Amino acid sequence: MTLVFTLMLGVLLFLRGTGAQSVTQPDVHITVSEGASLELRCRYSSSLPPYLFWYMQYPNQGLQLLLKYTSGNSRVSVIKGFEAELNRSDTSFHLRKSSGHWSDSAKYFCAVSDTVPATAGGAEHKP
């Protein structure tokens, strides 16, 4: 069975003071066989220390927060077997899973901000 993961450019752009952020997702669609590993690429730019997020969206449903990076350990593990790792040297936050399943077929959005929205775990603001 073949899985199709749809990646959509998901940009949360917040201007706070002099900081501006953006993300780039170079892949529009990826196709993965059941049980195969997958990687959804995301590169970011930020003039401030970033907060990074991955969201997923099933057809006819709203966005669901999959994972977030706010500070500390650069590797973020989550349920469903997904993980992401912040790589500051090449400004990436790629989403990975060692074994894809048909239930993972969805749209995936990478986002960056200099604040953590209340829906992502509290209203924090970086000065």
C-alpha distance (Angstrom), angle and dihedral (degrees) to the residues before:
residue distance angle dihedral
M1 . . .
T2 3.79 . .
L3 3.80 123.2 .
V4 3.77 124.0 -152.9
F5 3.78 117.7 -151.8
T6 3.76 113.1 -165.7
L7 3.77 116.6 -151.9
M8 3.74 119.0 -162.7
L9 3.75 125.3 -169.8
G10 3.75 102.3 -104.4
V11 3.75 113.7 -172.3
L12 3.75 124.8 176.1
L13 3.76 104.1 -174.2
F14 3.77 116.4 -171.8
L15 3.76 123.9 174.7
R16 3.79 111.8 -153.4
G17 3.77 116.0 166.7
T18 3.80 106.8 -46.4
G19 3.82 97.0 -23.2
A20 3.80 123.8 109.0
Q21 3.79 127.1 176.9
S22 3.78 138.1 -169.9
V23 3.80 139.9 169.6
T24 3.78 133.1 -147.3
Q25 3.79 124.9 -156.2
P26 3.82 105.8 -170.2
D27 3.84 96.4 -168.3
V28 3.80 121.4 73.4
H29 3.81 97.1 -176.4
I30 3.77 133.2 5.4
T31 3.79 126.2 -171.1
V32 3.80 119.2 -149.5
S33 3.79 130.6 -178.7
E34 3.81 117.6 -124.2
G35 3.81 107.8 -84.4
A36 3.82 95.4 14.3
S37 3.78 123.3 123.9
L38 3.79 120.0 -105.4
E39 3.78 140.1 -164.5
L40 3.80 126.5 -163.0
R41 3.79 108.9 -162.7
C42 3.80 125.8 -138.9
R43 3.79 129.2 172.9
Y44 3.78 122.5 -173.0
S45 3.77 139.5 -166.7
S46 3.75 123.0 -155.0
S47 3.76 135.6 160.2
L48 3.83 89.8 -154.4
P49 3.81 131.0 47.0
P50 3.82 101.2 -73.4
Y51 3.77 134.5 -129.0
L52 3.81 107.3 -148.4
F53 3.80 130.2 -160.9
W54 3.79 140.8 -175.6
Y55 3.81 118.0 -155.2
M56 3.79 128.8 -175.6
Q57 3.78 129.6 -157.1
Y58 3.80 127.1 -163.7
P59 3.82 117.6 -155.4
N60 3.82 113.2 -74.0
Q61 3.82 92.2 5.1
G62 3.78 135.7 101.9
L63 3.79 127.4 -103.7
Q64 3.80 116.8 -74.3
L65 3.79 122.0 -157.6
L66 3.79 106.7 -120.8
L67 3.80 100.2 177.8
K68 3.78 143.2 -25.0
Y69 3.78 139.6 -156.9
T70 3.78 115.4 -149.1
S71 3.82 104.2 153.6
G72 3.78 143.9 -44.7
N73 3.80 122.2 44.0
S74 3.80 111.0 38.3
R75 3.84 92.9 -143.7
V76 3.80 115.7 79.0
S77 3.81 119.2 -166.9
V78 3.77 122.7 -167.9
I79 3.76 142.8 174.6
K80 3.78 120.5 -76.8
G81 3.81 90.0 45.0
F82 3.82 96.3 -80.5
E83 3.78 121.6 136.0
A84 3.77 136.1 172.1
E85 3.76 132.8 -163.8
L86 3.77 126.8 -153.1
N87 3.80 110.2 -133.5
R88 3.79 107.4 -170.7
S89 3.81 94.6 -176.7
D90 3.81 93.4 63.2
T91 3.84 95.2 22.5
S92 3.80 94.2 -122.9
F93 3.80 135.5 142.9
H94 3.80 103.9 -176.8
L95 3.80 120.1 -177.2
R96 3.81 115.3 -135.5
K97 3.78 139.1 -176.4
S98 3.79 125.2 -178.2
S99 3.81 95.0 -148.1
G100 3.82 122.2 24.7
H101 3.80 121.6 -151.7
W102 3.81 132.4 -164.3
S103 3.83 88.6 -109.2
D104 3.84 88.8 65.0
S105 3.83 91.6 66.6
A106 3.80 103.7 118.9
K107 3.80 143.6 105.0
Y108 3.81 114.5 -75.8
F109 3.79 124.8 -155.9
C110 3.79 127.5 -166.8
A111 3.81 116.3 -156.3
V112 3.80 138.0 -178.7
S113 3.79 133.0 -162.7
D114 3.79 141.2 162.2
T115 3.82 89.2 -132.1
V116 3.79 132.5 48.4
P117 3.82 109.2 -121.5
A118 3.80 116.3 -130.8
T119 3.82 90.0 -112.9
A120 3.80 89.9 58.1
G121 3.77 97.9 57.9
G122 3.77 111.2 -61.1
A123 3.74 140.9 -24.6
E124 3.77 102.6 -81.9
H125 3.77 124.7 161.8
K126 3.78 129.2 -164.6
P127 3.82 112.0 -142.0
